[in-house]
């Protein structure tokens, strides 16, 4: 199994979380790919994709993701399993909490992919989010807020890493 973890990170918070995820799952399984340095086309080389995206300002994409946004349309992703994690500020930007993660899921759903790693929305304080599933009960991926809930980051990502590995194993049989 090859796991490609792709992320964009302006202020290094998303990069630090990506490194923690790699360390939890194992460096022998997870290869980090900073979108500042690699093309999204490399996503086609992996069995499982973990994608990390922070939300900027009022629900905007992070610049490294934005720079390669159109290229996502031509990446061969059919059959891929994808887990998403997002970074945001639920108190300062509560009307747009993790919107970029929801926008990314919508973009990727145009391909024949499957998603794992939905995360409960309990324990957060926000007004609105494009990263909620259809019934609003879960985020489409791991929701992290290092600005206001930094003490929750490590326990949440530990649990989520176990969750996505179990969900992936169930999908591949």
C-alpha positions in Angstrom: 0.0 0.0 0.0 1.3 3.4 -1.0 -0.1 6.4 0.9 0.4 9.9 -0.6 -0.2 12.7 1.8 -0.5 16.0 -0.1 -0.9 19.3 1.6 -0.7 23.1 1.1 0.7 25.1 4.1 1.3 28.8 4.2 2.1 29.2 7.9 3.3 25.6 8.5 0.4 24.5 10.7 -0.9 22.1 8.0 2.6 20.9 7.3 3.1 20.1 11.0 -0.2 18.1 11.1 0.9 16.3 7.9 4.1 15.3 9.6 2.2 14.1 12.7 -0.1 12.0 10.5 3.0 10.4 8.8 4.5 9.7 12.1 1.3 8.1 13.5 0.7 5.9 10.4 4.4 5.3 9.8 7.0 6.9 7.6 7.4 3.6 5.7 3.8 3.9 4.4 3.2 7.6 4.1 5.0 9.9 1.6 4.7 13.6 2.2 4.1 15.9 -0.8 4.0 19.6 -0.3 2.0 21.1 -3.1 4.4 24.1 -3.2 7.0 21.7 -4.5 5.2 18.9 -6.4 2.5 18.7 -9.0 -1.0 17.3 -8.2 -0.4 14.8 -11.0 1.7 12.7 -8.6 -1.6 11.8 -6.8 -2.1 9.2 -9.5 0.9 7.2 -8.1 -0.7 6.3 -4.8 -3.3 3.8 -3.6 -4.6 6.0 -0.7 -4.6 9.7 -0.7 -4.6 11.9 2.4 -5.2 15.5 1.5 -4.7 18.4 3.8 -6.1 21.9 3.1 -6.4 25.0 5.3 -9.2 27.5 4.8 -8.0 31.1 4.4 -9.9 34.2 5.3 -13.5 34.1 4.2 -13.7 30.5 2.9 -10.9 30.7 0.4 -8.5 28.1 -0.8 -4.9 28.1 0.4 -2.5 29.4 -2.3 -0.7 26.2 -3.1 -4.0 24.4 -3.7 -5.3 27.4 -5.6 -2.2 27.3 -7.9 -2.9 23.7 -8.9 -6.7 23.8 -8.7 -7.4 23.4 -12.5 -4.8 20.7 -12.8 -6.9 18.5 -10.5 -9.4 18.0 -13.3 -6.9 16.1 -15.4 -5.3 13.9 -12.7 -6.2 10.2 -13.1 -8.0 9.6 -9.8 -10.6 7.1 -10.7 -10.7 4.3 -8.2 -8.7 6.2 -5.6 -9.6 6.2 -1.9 -9.3 9.7 -0.4 -9.2 11.0 3.2 -9.4 14.7 3.8 -8.3 16.9 6.7 -8.8 20.6 7.1 -7.5 23.4 9.2 -9.5 26.4 10.2 -10.4 29.0 12.8 -13.9 28.3 14.1 -14.1 31.4 16.2 -12.5 34.1 14.0 -14.0 32.7 10.8 -17.0 30.8 12.1 -19.1 31.5 9.0 -16.6 29.8 6.8 -15.1 27.1 9.0 -13.2 24.6 6.9 -14.9 25.7 3.7 -11.8 24.8 1.7 -12.1 21.2 2.7 -15.7 21.1 1.5 -14.8 22.8 -1.8 -12.0 20.3 -2.3 -14.3 17.3 -1.7 -16.8 18.7 -4.2 -14.0 19.1 -6.8 -12.7 15.6 -6.3 -16.2 14.1 -6.3 -16.2 14.8 -10.1 -13.9 11.8 -10.3 -14.8 8.2 -9.6 -13.3 8.2 -6.1 -14.4 7.1 -2.7 -14.0 9.1 0.5 -13.2 7.8 4.0 -12.6 9.6 7.3 -15.7 11.6 7.9 -15.5 13.2 11.3 -18.2 14.1 13.9 -19.1 17.8 14.2 -19.6 17.7 18.0 -17.2 19.7 20.1 -16.8 22.6 17.7 -18.3 26.1 17.8 -19.0 27.6 14.3 -21.8 29.1 12.4 -21.5 27.5 9.0 -19.3 25.2 6.9 -19.1 23.8 3.4 -17.2 20.9 4.9 -20.3 19.3 6.4 -21.9 16.2 4.9 -25.4 16.3 3.4 -27.3 16.0 6.7 -24.8 18.2 8.6 -23.9 15.6 11.2 -20.3 15.2 10.2 -17.4 16.9 8.5 -16.3 15.3 5.2 -12.9 14.8 6.9 -10.9 15.5 10.0 -11.6 19.0 11.3 -8.8 20.8 13.1 -8.5 24.2 14.7 -5.0 24.9 16.0 -5.9 28.5 16.8 -8.7 27.7 19.3 -8.5 24.0 20.1 -4.8 23.1 19.8 -5.0 20.7 22.7 -7.5 18.6 20.7 -5.3 18.3 17.6 -3.2 15.4 18.7 -6.0 13.2 20.2 -8.2 13.9 17.2 -5.6 13.0 14.6 -4.5 9.9 16.5 -8.1 8.6 16.5 -8.6 9.7 12.9 -5.5 7.9 11.6 -6.8 4.6 13.2 -10.2 5.3 11.7 -9.0 5.9 8.1 -6.8 2.8 8.2 -9.7 0.7 9.4 -12.0 2.2 6.8 -9.4 1.7 4.0 -8.9 -1.9 5.0 -12.6 -2.6 5.0 -12.9 -1.1 1.5 -10.1 -3.2 -0.1 -11.2 -6.3 1.7 
